[in-house]
């Protein structure tokens, strides 16, 4: 079974890279659909998967919302 390895690296330190291997079934497409994509489409698709898996957020500090 073919899989795709996704990663997202902030570059902050040696531990800042998130990696995960997922099957085509896991990401909701068939191998045929993947093979039919050109490189740009694969890049876009992989970027969307990586961002979906990333833990991120923001917090406003100071200013008008400070208690």
Secondary structure, 3 states (H helix, E strand, C coil): CCEEEEEEECCCCCCCEEEEEEEHHHHCCCHHHHHHCCHHHHHHHHHHHHHHHCCCCCCCCCHHHCC
